[in-house]
């Protein structure tokens, strides 16, 4: 039996939903988390069988380690332990074994980048030093507030002058391809940035595509590319324990079928089993934007402009195909560096990846896909029996192409690509599990069309345009209803920021200042979305 009424319901138990629940419960609210699946965690889940642990969705968490939101929760006190491979990241440049690596020591990374052009190594060290100088206000600006006024002021002070602030703004707006050319003379540094840029879906020759690549290579140098020891469910489990300690009630296997609204304000939720829970203060939806607006809210309440934007302009990020391998031994990479890396990028030079990015954006299935490969046993020996290796690899289908036949073709090309860079790989495969877009979405409804980012990360669907034209905040046109998933700023990644922002906004709106903080923004949203 569910409680008859609570202060707040959180729909979904992904990291963002759990962060929201923790923040509200810490503030003394009576919080109920309803999860449709039998297991908590959303896209942060792993399975274990016969001594093998498989991360089913996300796996490596540099943002999880660096996020001020997650750091503040002290999850290590609740069982979380991070595990690191000897090398965080290796990018393979060609099939002959040429590669560039991020090492734990920035000086060693500089040597790897500067093999052909020693000046590129010095450029790397300068770039990393500049990042370290602004790291804290930058991460707080990105992940803790919206709009980021106070941390933004601190970031501006760290940069030192209006001129430096404008240069940094220009730097963050640059296409990856231009960023790589301005920073480095040789191919290794740009390739590192390009590979990390492809963790998102912005075209590599388009504005702001360099931002994701730059941030992830800086994080790789700063905190590495760790996994959660024992599987990604260990991270979710720590969040669940932290939420329960705060007093939140978590219930799995209970899909929410509707959000009830009266006179423009949220009043409750109804489950698929027909139970209704009255909500006194807020509902936070850790769901995709289409799920919230197409499935959970009464269709008659949706403003016409919002409906039109969702139907005609909302865009998912690239569909994903993921392979999970059980191997009888380590992958025999031609590159010595790749043999000790937690993450391997297989894809070539920055120029090669620009061409691949164009294929993905124009509907062409790449003949040579870019692969992101996680060698999880390298970081965490508990992932597989002694002497074996647990490895996953994912690649993207072209935008809008998510059918099973195309996914099967891509999966075969992915396996052949690994064989080219590591002859003999196929002989080591004892089991191969394929996750295609339809299967990813079936396992987690928030992964629409197999997209893992909650919607495209391109500029037209970021900031005040995420998920559609609005104010860039978790607020919706319904008072007391907040979108707290990767569908809002700052978007995809396991950092907890979206849930944190939703809870922070709900708490502010429910405070004594609530009439001031919520009335105008909610009215403005309704007007914008008419």
DRENBA-636387 format. One record per residue (C-alpha): x, y, z; residue number from 1; residue in three letters. Coordinates in steps of 0.5 Angstrom, whole numbers, always signed. Layout:
% DRENBA-636387
{{X,Y,Z},NUM,"ALA"}
...
% end
This chain:
% DRENBA-636387
{{+0,+0,+0},1,"UNK"}
{{+3,+7,-2},2,"UNK"}
{{+2,+13,+3},3,"UNK"}
{{-5,+17,+2},4,"UNK"}
{{-1,+23,+1},5,"UNK"}
{{+6,+26,+1},6,"UNK"}
{{+9,+33,+1},7,"UNK"}
{{+13,+30,-6},8,"UNK"}
{{+13,+25,-11},9,"UNK"}
{{+19,+24,-15},10,"UNK"}
{{+18,+20,-21},11,"UNK"}
{{+24,+15,-23},12,"UNK"}
{{+30,+13,-19},13,"UNK"}
{{+35,+15,-24},14,"UNK"}
{{+41,+19,-21},15,"UNK"}
{{+37,+25,-22},16,"UNK"}
{{+31,+23,-19},17,"UNK"}
{{+35,+20,-13},18,"UNK"}
{{+39,+27,-12},19,"UNK"}
{{+32,+30,-12},20,"UNK"}
{{+29,+26,-7},21,"UNK"}
{{+35,+27,-2},22,"UNK"}
{{+35,+34,-3},23,"UNK"}
{{+28,+34,-1},24,"UNK"}
{{+28,+29,+5},25,"UNK"}
{{+34,+33,+8},26,"UNK"}
{{+30,+39,+8},27,"UNK"}
{{+25,+35,+12},28,"UNK"}
{{+20,+34,+7},29,"UNK"}
{{+16,+27,+6},30,"UNK"}
{{+18,+24,+0},31,"UNK"}
{{+16,+18,-4},32,"UNK"}
{{+20,+16,-10},33,"UNK"}
{{+16,+11,-15},34,"UNK"}
{{+20,+7,-20},35,"UNK"}
{{+17,+3,-26},36,"UNK"}
{{+22,-2,-26},37,"UNK"}
{{+24,-7,-21},38,"UNK"}
{{+31,-5,-20},39,"UNK"}
{{+33,+2,-18},40,"UNK"}
{{+38,+6,-22},41,"UNK"}
{{+35,+8,-28},42,"UNK"}
{{+41,+8,-33},43,"UNK"}
{{+46,+7,-28},44,"UNK"}
{{+45,-1,-27},45,"UNK"}
{{+49,-7,-27},46,"UNK"}
{{+47,-14,-27},47,"UNK"}
{{+51,-20,-25},48,"UNK"}
{{+52,-27,-27},49,"UNK"}
{{+57,-33,-26},50,"UNK"}
{{+62,-28,-24},51,"UNK"}
{{+61,-23,-29},52,"UNK"}
{{+59,-16,-28},53,"UNK"}
{{+56,-12,-34},54,"UNK"}
{{+54,-5,-34},55,"UNK"}
{{+47,-5,-38},56,"UNK"}
{{+47,+3,-40},57,"UNK"}
{{+52,+8,-37},58,"UNK"}
{{+59,+6,-34},59,"UNK"}
{{+65,+11,-33},60,"UNK"}
{{+63,+17,-29},61,"UNK"}
{{+68,+22,-29},62,"UNK"}
{{+63,+27,-28},63,"UNK"}
{{+60,+23,-23},64,"UNK"}
{{+67,+24,-19},65,"UNK"}
{{+68,+31,-21},66,"UNK"}
{{+60,+34,-20},67,"UNK"}
{{+60,+38,-14},68,"UNK"}
{{+53,+36,-13},69,"UNK"}
{{+55,+28,-12},70,"UNK"}
{{+61,+30,-8},71,"UNK"}
{{+57,+34,-3},72,"UNK"}
{{+53,+27,-2},73,"UNK"}
{{+59,+23,+1},74,"UNK"}
{{+57,+17,-2},75,"UNK"}
{{+63,+14,+0},76,"UNK"}
{{+60,+13,+7},77,"UNK"}
{{+54,+9,+4},78,"UNK"}
{{+58,+4,+0},79,"UNK"}
{{+61,+7,-6},80,"UNK"}
{{+68,+6,-8},81,"UNK"}
{{+71,+8,-15},82,"UNK"}
{{+76,+4,-19},83,"UNK"}
{{+81,+6,-24},84,"UNK"}
{{+85,+3,-29},85,"UNK"}
{{+92,+4,-30},86,"UNK"}
{{+91,+9,-36},87,"UNK"}
{{+84,+13,-36},88,"UNK"}
{{+84,+14,-44},89,"UNK"}
{{+87,+12,-50},90,"UNK"}
{{+85,+14,-57},91,"UNK"}
{{+87,+10,-63},92,"UNK"}
{{+89,+14,-69},93,"UNK"}
{{+90,+8,-74},94,"UNK"}
{{+90,+0,-75},95,"UNK"}
{{+98,+0,-74},96,"UNK"}
{{+98,+2,-67},97,"UNK"}
{{+99,+9,-67},98,"UNK"}
{{+95,+12,-61},99,"UNK"}
{{+95,+18,-56},100,"UNK"}
{{+94,+17,-48},101,"UNK"}
{{+92,+21,-42},102,"UNK"}
{{+96,+18,-36},103,"UNK"}
{{+95,+20,-29},104,"UNK"}
{{+101,+25,-29},105,"UNK"}
{{+100,+31,-34},106,"UNK"}
{{+107,+31,-36},107,"UNK"}
{{+106,+24,-38},108,"UNK"}
{{+100,+26,-42},109,"UNK"}
{{+104,+32,-45},110,"UNK"}
{{+109,+27,-48},111,"UNK"}
{{+104,+22,-51},112,"UNK"}
{{+101,+28,-54},113,"UNK"}
{{+108,+31,-56},114,"UNK"}
{{+111,+25,-60},115,"UNK"}
{{+111,+29,-67},116,"UNK"}
{{+110,+36,-64},117,"UNK"}
{{+114,+37,-58},118,"UNK"}
{{+110,+44,-57},119,"UNK"}
{{+104,+40,-57},120,"UNK"}
{{+106,+37,-50},121,"UNK"}
{{+107,+44,-47},122,"UNK"}
{{+100,+47,-50},123,"UNK"}
{{+97,+41,-46},124,"UNK"}
{{+100,+43,-40},125,"UNK"}
{{+98,+50,-41},126,"UNK"}
{{+91,+48,-43},127,"UNK"}
{{+91,+44,-36},128,"UNK"}
{{+93,+49,-32},129,"UNK"}
{{+88,+54,-34},130,"UNK"}
{{+83,+49,-33},131,"UNK"}
{{+85,+47,-26},132,"UNK"}
{{+85,+55,-24},133,"UNK"}
{{+78,+55,-26},134,"UNK"}
{{+75,+48,-24},135,"UNK"}
{{+71,+50,-18},136,"UNK"}
{{+67,+56,-21},137,"UNK"}
{{+66,+53,-28},138,"UNK"}
{{+64,+46,-25},139,"UNK"}
{{+59,+50,-20},140,"UNK"}
{{+57,+54,-26},141,"UNK"}
{{+55,+48,-30},142,"UNK"}
{{+52,+44,-25},143,"UNK"}
{{+49,+47,-19},144,"UNK"}
{{+45,+53,-20},145,"UNK"}
{{+41,+56,-26},146,"UNK"}
{{+42,+62,-28},147,"UNK"}
{{+49,+61,-25},148,"UNK"}
{{+50,+68,-23},149,"UNK"}
{{+54,+67,-17},150,"UNK"}
{{+59,+62,-19},151,"UNK"}
{{+59,+66,-26},152,"UNK"}
{{+61,+72,-22},153,"UNK"}
{{+67,+68,-19},154,"UNK"}
{{+69,+64,-25},155,"UNK"}
{{+69,+71,-28},156,"UNK"}
{{+74,+74,-23},157,"UNK"}
{{+78,+67,-24},158,"UNK"}
{{+79,+69,-31},159,"UNK"}
{{+81,+76,-29},160,"UNK"}
{{+79,+81,-34},161,"UNK"}
{{+73,+82,-39},162,"UNK"}
{{+78,+81,-44},163,"UNK"}
{{+80,+74,-42},164,"UNK"}
{{+72,+72,-40},165,"UNK"}
{{+71,+74,-47},166,"UNK"}
{{+76,+70,-50},167,"UNK"}
{{+74,+64,-46},168,"UNK"}
{{+67,+65,-48},169,"UNK"}
{{+69,+65,-55},170,"UNK"}
{{+73,+58,-53},171,"UNK"}
{{+67,+55,-51},172,"UNK"}
{{+63,+57,-57},173,"UNK"}
{{+68,+54,-62},174,"UNK"}
{{+67,+48,-66},175,"UNK"}
{{+71,+42,-64},176,"UNK"}
{{+75,+42,-71},177,"UNK"}
{{+77,+49,-70},178,"UNK"}
{{+79,+48,-63},179,"UNK"}
{{+84,+43,-64},180,"UNK"}
{{+87,+47,-70},181,"UNK"}
{{+88,+53,-65},182,"UNK"}
{{+91,+49,-59},183,"UNK"}
{{+95,+44,-63},184,"UNK"}
{{+100,+43,-69},185,"UNK"}
{{+100,+35,-69},186,"UNK"}
{{+94,+30,-70},187,"UNK"}
{{+94,+27,-63},188,"UNK"}
{{+91,+33,-59},189,"UNK"}
{{+86,+34,-63},190,"UNK"}
{{+84,+27,-64},191,"UNK"}
{{+83,+27,-56},192,"UNK"}
{{+78,+32,-56},193,"UNK"}
{{+75,+30,-62},194,"UNK"}
{{+74,+23,-59},195,"UNK"}
{{+71,+26,-53},196,"UNK"}
{{+66,+31,-57},197,"UNK"}
{{+63,+25,-60},198,"UNK"}
{{+61,+23,-53},199,"UNK"}
{{+55,+28,-54},200,"UNK"}
{{+52,+29,-61},201,"UNK"}
{{+54,+36,-63},202,"UNK"}
{{+57,+36,-70},203,"UNK"}
{{+64,+36,-70},204,"UNK"}
{{+64,+42,-74},205,"UNK"}
{{+59,+46,-71},206,"UNK"}
{{+59,+51,-65},207,"UNK"}
{{+60,+49,-58},208,"UNK"}
{{+62,+42,-60},209,"UNK"}
{{+69,+43,-57},210,"UNK"}
{{+66,+44,-50},211,"UNK"}
{{+64,+37,-49},212,"UNK"}
{{+71,+35,-52},213,"UNK"}
{{+75,+40,-48},214,"UNK"}
{{+71,+38,-41},215,"UNK"}
{{+72,+31,-42},216,"UNK"}
{{+79,+31,-43},217,"UNK"}
{{+80,+36,-38},218,"UNK"}
{{+76,+31,-33},219,"UNK"}
{{+80,+25,-35},220,"UNK"}
{{+86,+28,-33},221,"UNK"}
{{+84,+31,-27},222,"UNK"}
{{+80,+25,-24},223,"UNK"}
{{+80,+20,-29},224,"UNK"}
{{+75,+15,-32},225,"UNK"}
{{+73,+11,-26},226,"UNK"}
{{+68,+6,-26},227,"UNK"}
{{+64,+4,-19},228,"UNK"}
{{+67,-2,-16},229,"UNK"}
{{+62,-8,-17},230,"UNK"}
{{+58,-5,-22},231,"UNK"}
{{+54,+1,-24},232,"UNK"}
{{+49,-1,-19},233,"UNK"}
{{+54,+0,-13},234,"UNK"}
{{+53,+8,-15},235,"UNK"}
{{+45,+7,-15},236,"UNK"}
{{+45,+3,-9},237,"UNK"}
{{+49,+8,-5},238,"UNK"}
{{+44,+14,-7},239,"UNK"}
{{+39,+9,-5},240,"UNK"}
{{+42,+8,+2},241,"UNK"}
{{+43,+16,+2},242,"UNK"}
{{+36,+17,+0},243,"UNK"}
{{+33,+12,+5},244,"UNK"}
{{+37,+15,+11},245,"UNK"}
{{+35,+22,+9},246,"UNK"}
{{+28,+19,+10},247,"UNK"}
{{+25,+18,+3},248,"UNK"}
{{+21,+12,+2},249,"UNK"}
{{+23,+8,-5},250,"UNK"}
{{+18,+4,-8},251,"UNK"}
{{+20,+0,-15},252,"UNK"}
{{+15,-4,-20},253,"UNK"}
{{+10,+2,-19},254,"UNK"}
{{+9,+5,-26},255,"UNK"}
{{+6,+12,-25},256,"UNK"}
{{+1,+13,-31},257,"UNK"}
{{-2,+20,-30},258,"UNK"}
{{+0,+26,-26},259,"UNK"}
{{-7,+30,-24},260,"UNK"}
{{-8,+37,-24},261,"UNK"}
{{-13,+42,-22},262,"UNK"}
{{-13,+49,-23},263,"UNK"}
{{-6,+50,-26},264,"UNK"}
{{-3,+46,-20},265,"UNK"}
{{-1,+39,-19},266,"UNK"}
{{-5,+35,-14},267,"UNK"}
{{-3,+28,-14},268,"UNK"}
{{+0,+22,-18},269,"UNK"}
{{-4,+16,-21},270,"UNK"}
{{+0,+9,-21},271,"UNK"}
{{-2,+4,-27},272,"UNK"}
{{-5,+0,-21},273,"UNK"}
{{-10,+5,-20},274,"UNK"}
{{-7,+8,-13},275,"UNK"}
{{-8,+15,-12},276,"UNK"}
{{-3,+19,-8},277,"UNK"}
{{-4,+26,-6},278,"UNK"}
{{+1,+31,-7},279,"UNK"}
{{+2,+37,-2},280,"UNK"}
{{+8,+41,-5},281,"UNK"}
{{+11,+38,-11},282,"UNK"}
{{+12,+33,-17},283,"UNK"}
{{+19,+32,-20},284,"UNK"}
{{+19,+28,-26},285,"UNK"}
{{+26,+24,-27},286,"UNK"}
{{+23,+22,-34},287,"UNK"}
{{+24,+24,-41},288,"UNK"}
{{+21,+30,-44},289,"UNK"}
{{+16,+27,-49},290,"UNK"}
{{+14,+22,-43},291,"UNK"}
{{+12,+28,-38},292,"UNK"}
{{+8,+31,-44},293,"UNK"}
{{+5,+26,-48},294,"UNK"}
{{+4,+21,-43},295,"UNK"}
{{+3,+23,-36},296,"UNK"}
{{+0,+30,-36},297,"UNK"}
{{-8,+31,-39},298,"UNK"}
{{-7,+32,-46},299,"UNK"}
{{-12,+38,-45},300,"UNK"}
{{-8,+42,-41},301,"UNK"}
{{-2,+42,-45},302,"UNK"}
{{-1,+49,-48},303,"UNK"}
{{-1,+49,-56},304,"UNK"}
{{+6,+52,-57},305,"UNK"}
{{+9,+47,-53},306,"UNK"}
{{+5,+41,-56},307,"UNK"}
{{+8,+44,-63},308,"UNK"}
{{+15,+45,-61},309,"UNK"}
{{+15,+37,-58},310,"UNK"}
{{+12,+35,-64},311,"UNK"}
{{+16,+39,-69},312,"UNK"}
{{+22,+41,-66},313,"UNK"}
{{+24,+36,-60},314,"UNK"}
{{+30,+32,-63},315,"UNK"}
{{+33,+26,-59},316,"UNK"}
{{+41,+25,-59},317,"UNK"}
{{+44,+19,-63},318,"UNK"}
{{+41,+12,-62},319,"UNK"}
{{+46,+8,-59},320,"UNK"}
{{+48,+0,-60},321,"UNK"}
{{+52,-3,-55},322,"UNK"}
{{+56,-9,-55},323,"UNK"}
{{+57,-13,-48},324,"UNK"}
{{+63,-18,-49},325,"UNK"}
{{+66,-24,-44},326,"UNK"}
{{+73,-25,-47},327,"UNK"}
{{+77,-31,-45},328,"UNK"}
{{+83,-26,-44},329,"UNK"}
{{+85,-19,-45},330,"UNK"}
{{+84,-15,-52},331,"UNK"}
{{+91,-16,-56},332,"UNK"}
{{+91,-9,-58},333,"UNK"}
{{+97,-7,-63},334,"UNK"}
{{+97,-1,-59},335,"UNK"}
{{+101,-2,-52},336,"UNK"}
{{+98,+4,-49},337,"UNK"}
{{+91,+1,-50},338,"UNK"}
{{+92,-6,-47},339,"UNK"}
{{+92,-2,-40},340,"UNK"}
{{+87,+3,-41},341,"UNK"}
{{+80,+3,-38},342,"UNK"}
{{+77,+7,-44},343,"UNK"}
{{+79,+6,-51},344,"UNK"}
{{+77,+11,-57},345,"UNK"}
{{+77,+7,-64},346,"UNK"}
{{+76,+12,-69},347,"UNK"}
{{+82,+15,-72},348,"UNK"}
{{+84,+23,-73},349,"UNK"}
{{+80,+29,-72},350,"UNK"}
{{+79,+30,-79},351,"UNK"}
{{+76,+22,-80},352,"UNK"}
{{+72,+24,-74},353,"UNK"}
{{+69,+30,-77},354,"UNK"}
{{+67,+26,-83},355,"UNK"}
{{+64,+21,-79},356,"UNK"}
{{+60,+26,-75},357,"UNK"}
{{+57,+28,-82},358,"UNK"}
{{+55,+21,-84},359,"UNK"}
{{+51,+21,-77},360,"UNK"}
{{+48,+28,-78},361,"UNK"}
{{+46,+26,-86},362,"UNK"}
{{+43,+19,-85},363,"UNK"}
{{+49,+15,-87},364,"UNK"}
{{+51,+9,-83},365,"UNK"}
{{+58,+9,-82},366,"UNK"}
{{+62,+4,-86},367,"UNK"}
{{+68,+5,-80},368,"UNK"}
{{+64,+7,-74},369,"UNK"}
{{+67,+11,-68},370,"UNK"}
{{+67,+6,-62},371,"UNK"}
{{+67,+8,-55},372,"UNK"}
{{+70,+2,-51},373,"UNK"}
{{+70,+0,-44},374,"UNK"}
{{+75,-5,-41},375,"UNK"}
{{+72,-5,-34},376,"UNK"}
{{+76,-11,-32},377,"UNK"}
{{+82,-7,-32},378,"UNK"}
{{+79,-2,-27},379,"UNK"}
{{+76,-7,-23},380,"UNK"}
{{+78,-14,-23},381,"UNK"}
{{+71,-16,-20},382,"UNK"}
{{+68,-15,-26},383,"UNK"}
{{+70,-22,-29},384,"UNK"}
{{+73,-29,-27},385,"UNK"}
{{+81,-29,-26},386,"UNK"}
{{+84,-28,-33},387,"UNK"}
{{+78,-26,-37},388,"UNK"}
{{+76,-19,-39},389,"UNK"}
{{+69,-16,-39},390,"UNK"}
{{+69,-11,-44},391,"UNK"}
{{+63,-7,-47},392,"UNK"}
{{+63,-2,-54},393,"UNK"}
{{+58,+3,-56},394,"UNK"}
{{+57,+6,-63},395,"UNK"}
{{+52,+11,-66},396,"UNK"}
{{+47,+10,-71},397,"UNK"}
{{+45,+16,-76},398,"UNK"}
{{+40,+21,-73},399,"UNK"}
{{+33,+19,-74},400,"UNK"}
{{+36,+12,-75},401,"UNK"}
{{+34,+7,-70},402,"UNK"}
{{+31,+0,-73},403,"UNK"}
{{+33,-6,-71},404,"UNK"}
{{+36,-8,-78},405,"UNK"}
{{+41,-2,-78},406,"UNK"}
{{+43,-4,-71},407,"UNK"}
{{+45,-11,-73},408,"UNK"}
{{+49,-8,-79},409,"UNK"}
{{+52,-3,-74},410,"UNK"}
{{+54,-8,-69},411,"UNK"}
{{+57,-13,-74},412,"UNK"}
{{+61,-7,-76},413,"UNK"}
{{+63,-5,-69},414,"UNK"}
{{+66,-12,-68},415,"UNK"}
{{+70,-12,-75},416,"UNK"}
{{+73,-5,-73},417,"UNK"}
{{+76,-8,-66},418,"UNK"}
{{+79,-14,-70},419,"UNK"}
{{+82,-9,-75},420,"UNK"}
{{+86,-6,-69},421,"UNK"}
{{+87,-12,-65},422,"UNK"}
{{+88,-18,-69},423,"UNK"}
{{+85,-24,-66},424,"UNK"}
{{+80,-21,-62},425,"UNK"}
{{+74,-25,-65},426,"UNK"}
{{+78,-32,-62},427,"UNK"}
{{+77,-29,-55},428,"UNK"}
{{+70,-28,-55},429,"UNK"}
{{+66,-33,-51},430,"UNK"}
{{+59,-29,-50},431,"UNK"}
{{+57,-23,-54},432,"UNK"}
{{+50,-19,-52},433,"UNK"}
{{+48,-14,-56},434,"UNK"}
{{+43,-8,-54},435,"UNK"}
{{+40,-4,-60},436,"UNK"}
{{+36,+2,-59},437,"UNK"}
{{+29,-2,-58},438,"UNK"}
{{+32,-6,-53},439,"UNK"}
{{+35,+0,-49},440,"UNK"}
{{+28,+4,-49},441,"UNK"}
{{+25,-2,-47},442,"UNK"}
{{+30,-3,-41},443,"UNK"}
{{+29,+5,-39},444,"UNK"}
{{+23,+9,-42},445,"UNK"}
{{+27,+15,-42},446,"UNK"}
{{+32,+13,-47},447,"UNK"}
{{+28,+14,-53},448,"UNK"}
{{+30,+11,-59},449,"UNK"}
{{+36,+9,-56},450,"UNK"}
{{+39,+16,-54},451,"UNK"}
{{+42,+16,-48},452,"UNK"}
{{+43,+24,-47},453,"UNK"}
{{+35,+26,-46},454,"UNK"}
{{+35,+30,-52},455,"UNK"}
{{+40,+33,-57},456,"UNK"}
{{+46,+37,-54},457,"UNK"}
{{+46,+42,-60},458,"UNK"}
{{+46,+49,-58},459,"UNK"}
{{+38,+50,-61},460,"UNK"}
{{+36,+45,-55},461,"UNK"}
{{+41,+47,-49},462,"UNK"}
{{+40,+53,-44},463,"UNK"}
{{+33,+56,-45},464,"UNK"}
{{+32,+52,-51},465,"UNK"}
{{+32,+45,-47},466,"UNK"}
{{+28,+41,-48},467,"UNK"}
{{+24,+47,-52},468,"UNK"}
{{+23,+54,-52},469,"UNK"}
{{+23,+56,-44},470,"UNK"}
{{+27,+59,-39},471,"UNK"}
{{+32,+54,-38},472,"UNK"}
{{+29,+52,-31},473,"UNK"}
{{+26,+45,-28},474,"UNK"}
{{+19,+49,-28},475,"UNK"}
{{+14,+47,-32},476,"UNK"}
{{+7,+51,-34},477,"UNK"}
{{+4,+47,-28},478,"UNK"}
{{+5,+50,-21},479,"UNK"}
{{+9,+45,-17},480,"UNK"}
{{+11,+40,-23},481,"UNK"}
{{+18,+40,-24},482,"UNK"}
{{+22,+36,-30},483,"UNK"}
{{+28,+34,-26},484,"UNK"}
{{+32,+29,-32},485,"UNK"}
{{+37,+30,-37},486,"UNK"}
{{+32,+33,-41},487,"UNK"}
{{+33,+40,-38},488,"UNK"}
{{+40,+44,-37},489,"UNK"}
{{+45,+42,-36},490,"UNK"}
{{+43,+35,-40},491,"UNK"}
{{+46,+28,-40},492,"UNK"}
{{+51,+25,-36},493,"UNK"}
{{+51,+22,-29},494,"UNK"}
{{+52,+28,-25},495,"UNK"}
{{+46,+29,-21},496,"UNK"}
{{+45,+37,-23},497,"UNK"}
{{+38,+36,-26},498,"UNK"}
{{+35,+33,-20},499,"UNK"}
{{+39,+38,-16},500,"UNK"}
{{+36,+44,-20},501,"UNK"}
{{+29,+41,-20},502,"UNK"}
{{+29,+40,-12},503,"UNK"}
{{+33,+47,-11},504,"UNK"}
{{+27,+50,-15},505,"UNK"}
{{+22,+46,-11},506,"UNK"}
{{+24,+48,-5},507,"UNK"}
{{+25,+55,-6},508,"UNK"}
{{+18,+56,-9},509,"UNK"}
{{+15,+52,-3},510,"UNK"}
{{+18,+57,+2},511,"UNK"}
{{+16,+64,+4},512,"UNK"}
{{+18,+67,-2},513,"UNK"}
{{+15,+62,-6},514,"UNK"}
{{+9,+67,-9},515,"UNK"}
{{+15,+71,-12},516,"UNK"}
{{+20,+66,-14},517,"UNK"}
{{+14,+62,-18},518,"UNK"}
{{+9,+66,-20},519,"UNK"}
{{+12,+70,-25},520,"UNK"}
{{+16,+64,-28},521,"UNK"}
{{+10,+60,-29},522,"UNK"}
{{+6,+65,-32},523,"UNK"}
{{+12,+67,-37},524,"UNK"}
{{+12,+60,-39},525,"UNK"}
{{+5,+59,-40},526,"UNK"}
{{+5,+65,-44},527,"UNK"}
{{+11,+63,-48},528,"UNK"}
{{+8,+56,-50},529,"UNK"}
{{+1,+58,-52},530,"UNK"}
% end
